[in-house]
């Protein structure tokens, strides 16, 4: 606390803003939401082992949602007799001394480490941040005992230009040729996107590719962000691992996606050719993961898409300049129009004055500004919300990255703080609307959420969907 006050007084213009959070899960969810908007790492400071446990499902969400967050927790003092400054002085110091505090959340983190001495603290923090911001991004966890934190050292600096994230490469020429020809030569090509939209400019790249290869369809799994705009003819909407396009496609490009389909519910046809391009195609943090891909490439998604588009234009344009592709484009436009009409047809209030989710979300969308950022944790109603909102602006739809219910309360606050900061001050950013199921709403610790919103003047519109029960445990879609 003394260091925070000192930093605020001496480096007011170059010191992190401190947000007091009465609950650890809300704190990490706020940092998660902020990081989703800015793609810049945020920090959460918590209290020893119990504070670490208080993070709960928020660690899972940040890990699955690839949110770069630095979590720092203290350790119980490691000395008893006063050997060093910071030695134990409280009864609780014995009870909170656990064998390996890092292991509480290590399996969700990109890195865990301990600050053992003060003279290399900046290097350890920078190492953690480098891993947090390198793809696949995610949470990192540092701990330090009170003795280490209270060690007196001479002030020193490090060259921050040396501490940058590791960058992914692009496709090799042979890989580029293989995937480009696969998409162009296919009769029913399909692209399944997961986290592509985290890089906002990648959405435009994906649109350009769909414009070039007429007939290519894009299925959005919203691993956490909008990947493809709803007003494009190639848009198939949001599906969680099950869609007819998966069953019929003869060529599938899985792009930066964790769950392209659920084998027991829906799987590609046996002769479908599949290529997987991902920042982590082997899914190192999943003990069981595989898809029947003929090739898998580790590459930056935007770079890969731009490469494919350029290669197709340069080498395969003659194959695309045929009546077949013109017919496919017209067919896409026709089916897209039918899809939108089907979505609109569901917006019907009951004769008794009641209404269901499609009608509610459609009215909320009309009432909110066009550039609203939607923080969505609708669980079983997520597909309905996605259909009715029909987002088109990159970064305007942000979904909970994982299955830990309760993300959107703090997440929406973090999103609002981030958009305000980008716009230059409090309430200067975009309008933020949280859409949440009633069960998820209770998990979000609303008392803490609203205390923070009131104290720091963070306005967010919250829509709670009451489905009159807990319906998240359904076949193929289970959340905790």
N, C-alpha and C positions, 0 to 999 in steps of 0.2 A: 504493500500500500504506500509505503514511504517513497519507493521508486516511482510509482505512478504519479504521485503528487509532485515529486521533483521534476519528472519529465513534462508534466502539464505546465509547470511554472517556467521551466527553462527552455522548452522546445514546443511552445504552444502551437506553432504552425506546422510542425513536423512530428506530431505525436498522435498515435491512434486515438480515435474517439472511444471512450469507455461507456458501455451500456450496462447498467446494473440489472441482472436477471434473477428473480427469486427462485428459478427452477432451472436445473442443468439441461434438461431436454429442450426446453424452450430456448435456452441460450445457444445451444449447438444448432438448432433449427433456424434461428435468426442468422447465424454465421453462414449456414448452408444456403439459405435464400439469397443472402447478399452476394456470396461467391458465385451462385448460378447466374446472376445478372452481370457481374463485372468480370468474371473469370479470373479474379485476383484473390489470393488467399486471405482468409480472415482468421482471427484468433479467439479462442475461448480459454479462460482461466478458471480452473475448478479446484476443489479442496480434496486432496489426497485420494484414498481408495473409495470412500463413500461418495464423493463428488463424481468420481469416474463412473461408479455404478449408476449414479443418478442420470447420466447421459442417456442410458437406456437405448431404446430403438433408434435414437437420432444418429448414433454411430453407424448402425446398419444402413440407414438412409443416405448418409453422407458418402459411405463407401460405395454402395450400389449406384448412387446418383452422381458419383465422380466429382464431388465438391471439394475443392482444395481448402482444407481447414487445419490450422495448427491448434492442437489441444495441449495445454500445459497444466500439470497438476503437481502439487507439492508431495513430498514423501515425509513420513514421520521422521523426526530427527534420529540420526544413527548413533548418537552418543548419549550417555546417561549421566556421567560424572561432571559435566561442564568442561570437558576437554577442549571443545571448540565453542566459539560463539554460535548460538543457535541450538545448543544441547537441550535435551528434553526438560520441559517445565510444567507440563500438564498431564493429568491423569489419562486423557484420551490418546496421548502419544503412544502408549503401549498397545491400546486396543486397535489402533489404525496402522500398526506396523505389520504388513503382510509379506509373505515370502517373495512375491514377484508381482508388484502392482501393475506392471506393463501388460502382463498376460490377461488382464481383465478385458482389454479391447484389442489386443495385438492382432488377432486374426482379421480384423476389419481395417487395419491401418496399412498404409504404404511404407511406414517406418515407425519404429519406436526406439527411444533412446533415453539415456540418463545423463543429466548434467552433473558430473562428479566434482568438478573444480570450476572456479570462476573465470580462469584465464583463457578458456577456449569456448566460452558460452556463445559467442557470436558465430563461431564456426559451426557449432552443433545446431543452432537455430537455423542457420542458412542451409545446412545439409538437409534438415527436415523440410524446409520450405522448397528446396530444389526437388525433392521426391514428391511433395504434395502437388506441385505444379507440372510435373512431367507425366505424360499420358501413360496409362490411364490415371487421371488425377484422383485425389482422394484425401482422407484425413491422415494426419500424422500426430504422434503423441510423444511428448517429452515430459520427463519427471525430474525433480531435483529435491534433495533434502534441504532442510533449513540451514544446515552448516554450510552447504555449497552456496546457497542464496545469500548468506550474510558474510561471505568471504570478502575481505577488502582487497581490491586490485587497483593497479594503475589504469586509468582510462586508455583505451586503445581503439583503433578503427580497423576495418577490413575493407578491401576493395569490392564493392557490391557488384561491379561489372563482371566479376569472375564467378558469380553465383547465379547462373541462369538454368532454366529447365532443359533437360535433354530433348532435342527435337527429333521427330520422326522423319524418315526419308519418304521417297516417292516410289512408284512402281518401276521395275526394270523394264527394258524394252520388250523382252520376251513375254513378261507378265502382262504388260500393257496390250500387246497384240492379242494375247489369248482372251482377255476379258472383253476387249472391244469387239472382236469378231464374234464372240459368243452372244453378246447382246444384239448385234446387228443381224446375225443370221437366224436368230430365234423367231418362232412364229408368235409366241406369247411371252415376251420377256417381262420379268418382274424384278423390282428392286425393293428390298425390305430394309428400312432405315431404323436405327435405334437412337444413337446419341449424336447424330450428324449435326443437329440443330444447335448444339452447344456452341459451335463456331457459327456465328450468325451469317457470315459471308458464304458458308458452305451451302446454305439453303438456296441462294441465288445460283450457285454452281450446279446444284441438283436440278433446278428448274431449266437451266440451259441445256443440260444433258437430255432431259425429257423432251425439250423442244426439238433437239437434233434427231434423236431416235424416236420417231413418231410411232406410237404403239407401246412404248415402254410405260409400264404402270408403276406407281410408287405407293407402297403400303407403309404407313407410319405406325411404329410401335411405341412412340414417345417414351423412350428410355428415360427421359426427363424433360425434353424440350421439343417444341414444334420443329419437325424436319422438312415438311413440305406444305405449301399453301393450299387451302381448300378451294380456291378459285381456279385451279389449273385442271385441265381435262384428265391428266394422269392421276389425280388424287383419288385414292381408294379409302381414305379415312383412317381411323384408328382401330386396330384390332390387336387383341392380346393372344397371339399365337394361333388364331383360327380364322381362316378366310378362304373362300372358294378360289381366289386367285392363286393361292399356294398350291392347291390341288391340281390346277390346270396348267400352270406355267411349265414351259419346256426349258427355260433358262432362268435361273435366279441368282441375282447378286445380293448377298447379305452384306450390308454396309454398316460397320460399327454398331453391332446389335448383339445383345445378350440372349434374347429368346425370340428367334425368328418364327418358330412354330412349336406347338406342343404335340409330340409324336402320337400320344394316345388319343388326341382329339382331331388332329389334322396334320397331314404330312404330304410332302411333294410326291408327284408321280415317280415311278421307279426309273424312268428314262430321263428325268430332269437333270440337267447339268447345273451344278451349283458352284459358285466361287464366293469365298468369304474374304473380305477386306476389312481390317479392323486394327485399332491401336493395340489390341490384345486378343488376337484370334484364338489363342489357346486357353484363354480364360483361367489364368493361373490361380485365382482365388476360388474357383469352383472345382471341388473334387470330381464331380461328374459333369462333363460337357463334351458333346461331339455332334457334328452334323456331317452328312454324307457329301462333303465338298470335294470336287476334283482338284481344287487348289485353294490354299489359304495364304494371304499375304499380309504382313505387318506393314502398314503404311498410314500416312496422314490422310484421312478421308477426303478433305477438300482437294488436296494435291492430286490424289488419285482420280477424282471425278474430273478435275480440270484436264488432266492428262488424257483421260478417255475421250472427253469431248473434242480435244484438239486432234487426237489420233483419228477419230472417226471423220472429222471434217477433212483432214489431209489425205487419208488413205482409203476411206470407205464410202466417200460421198456418192460414188456412182451406184453403189448398192442401194442407197437410200432414195435416189432420184427415180423412183418407180411408182406406178399407180398403186401398187400394193401398200406402200407406206402412206400414201394419200388416203386410201380407204381406211386404213387403221386409225388415222388421225380423226377422220369423220366419225368412225365408230366410237372412239374414246369420247369425243365431244357429246355424242348422243347418250352414251351411258352415264357420263358425268351429269348431264341434264336430268336424266331419270333419277340418279342418286339424290340430287338436291331436291327434286320434287317429292321423292319418297320421304326425305327428312322433314320437309315442310308439312307433309300430310299428317305427320304424327303430332303436330301442334294444334290440338283440339281440346278445349276445356270441357269439363263435364256439364251436363244440363242442370245438375244440382248446384253448380257454382264451384265445385271442386276442380282441381287440375293436377296433372302429374308432372314428372320431371321435364319432358320435352317442352311443354308449354311454359313452365317457369323459367327454364334457362333461355328460351327464345326471347322472353320478355325482358329478362335481365340484360341480355346482349343488346337489345334495342335501346335500353335506357342508359347503358354505359358508353363512354367515349370510344370511338373506333380503335384507338391505340391502347386500350386498356390492357394491362398485364393480368392474366388469369392464373392464380395460384390454385391448382386443382388437386383435391384429395377426395374425389367422389367415389372411389373404389368401384362398386358394382354399377354405378351410374356414370363412370368416366367416359365410356363410349358415347353415351347419350349427350353428355356435356360437350364432348369434342364435336359431334355432329351438329349440334345446335349453335355453338359458338362459331364454327367454321373460320378459325383463325387463319390469317394470311401473312401477318407481320412476324418476321423472325424474332424470337425472344418474347413473344406475346402470350405463349402458353408454356407454363412451367409446372411439371407434374412431379410428385414425390418420386424420387429415384428408386425407392425400395418398397418393402412391405411393412415397415414399422409405422403403424397408425399414430397420428398426432403431429405429423410434420407441418401441416399447413398453417397452424396458428402462428408459430414463430417464423415459419418460412415466409409467410405473407408480410410480416413485419420487416424481415430482412430484405425482401424484394423492394418494399416501399422505401426503406432507408437507402438502398442502393440507387434506385432511380432518381430519388431526390438529390443524392450526392452528385450524380452524373449531370443533373440539371442545374446545380449550383446552390441548392439550399432547401430548407424544410418546405415541403408541400409544393415544390416547383417541378417535381417529376411527374411521371405518368400515374394515372388512376390505377389502383390495384384492387382486384376483386378476388376474394377467397371463396371457393366452392367446396364444401366439405360435407361428408355424410354425418349423420347425427352421432353415430358411434365414434367416428374419428374425431369429431369435435370434442367429445368428452375426454378422449385420450390426449388432446393437445394442451391440457392444463389451462383452460381459458382464464382462470383467475389470475395466473401469472402473466398470460398474454395481454390481458386488458390493463393490468397494472402498468406494464411496460409501455403499452400504447398511450395510456393517459399521461404518464410521467414525461415521455419524450415526444409527445404530440405526433403520433404516427397513425394517420387515418387510413383504415382499410375497410372496405365493404365486405361483410361476411354473409354468405348464403348457406344456411344449414338445410340439407336435404333430409327430410324425415320420411324414412321408408317403413316406419312403424315396426322396426325390429332390427336385429343384427343379421344382415344378409351377406356379409363378406365371404362366408365359407360356403362357396358353391363350387361345383366341379370346374377345375381349370383356373380358378381365381380365388386364392386363399390369402388373406392378409392377417397378420398378428396384431 
